[in-house]
Amino acid sequence: MFHSTFRILRRVSIAAVATTLLLLPGGPALGSPPAARPTPTGGLVEVTDFGANPTGLQMFLYVPASVHRHPAVVVALHYCTGSGPAMFSGTRFAALADQFGFIVVYPSAPRDGHCFDVSSPGALTHNGNSDPVGIVSMVHNVIRHEHADAHRVFVTGISSGAMMTDVLLGDYPDVFRAGSAMMGVPFACFATTDGSMWNSQCANGLIIRTPREWGDLVRGAFPGYHGRRPPMQLWHGTADTILHYPNFGEEIKQWVDVQHAGLVPARTDHPRPTWTHTVYTDRHGHVAVDAYSVQDETHNLPFNETGLAELAVQFFGLTARH
């Protein structure tokens, strides 16, 4: 039984969105028979009292009417000016959950501007005192109350949510199995010490480091951790003027170093005329970084046309039959 306080929200369409809103499409269905859960299904549920939450984030939960036993969990993180309900209504992750039988968690950052904290020292530390703690509490709540699979927890995000995706993989490699960051920046690139949540140098693509320097920032977030590191999928438009395109290359450098992979792609292809897809593998041949560069696109990649949501879910391994 789901014990936390909740309210159910109907899915509605978004009439208008800020320029940072990106729409994501759906995909095909998957195999083993799903099992019904006791949590209310078919609508978005707001969950309260879900655990440690130092910054007062809100938790919204979507459990499809048909959900698999011990389902996977996808955390979907909004852009600045956004919210969990806006991500639910304006993206295709709930539709994908309906088809694939996983659960989606939609955190909301209710502070002014509705951006996630990816800047403060407390946000860039394992078990710190900021947004990542609350998001991980949401994950643990779902694992407990929905009997979700703790070994299949994934995170994806748009813009501010993409930056938080990088942060969560750095802070909690023991929680998240993989991430997909859509127009973000490297872990700790946005770091500030003056209380500001905006770092113009990083946003403008002016912070350039070696792979080892970027990797050390990730490793320093969780001292003493020697377990597996989650692979990362990255997306960026070459004409992005909000989080400038050089950040894409710096993200690649960071995560290939963390994964002990090489900077020379194992594979390069062009699945669409304007896409360059590069795959970086570790020393065992496993995918470490799956990177998509989209020529001449701005911060508003046309997700509703390109199928990024399916590709993220496919990268997470949620389209395979069990």
Secondary structure, 3 states (H helix, E strand, C coil): CCCCCEEEECCCCCCCCCCCCCCCCCCCCCCCCCECCCCCCCCEEEECCCCCCCCCCEEEEECCCCECCCCCEEEEECCCCCCHHHHHHHCCHHHHHHHHCCEEEEEECCCHHHCCCCCCCCCCCCCCCCHHHHHHHHHHHHHHHHCCCCCCEEEEEECHHHHHHHHHHHHCCCCCCEEEEECCCCCCCCCCCCCCCCCHHHHCCCCCCCHHHHHHHHHHHCCCCCCCCCCEEEEEECCCCCCCCHHHHHHHHHHHHHCCECCCCCEEECCCCCEEEEEEEECCCCEEEEEEEECCCCCCCCHHHHCHHHHHHHHCCCCCCC
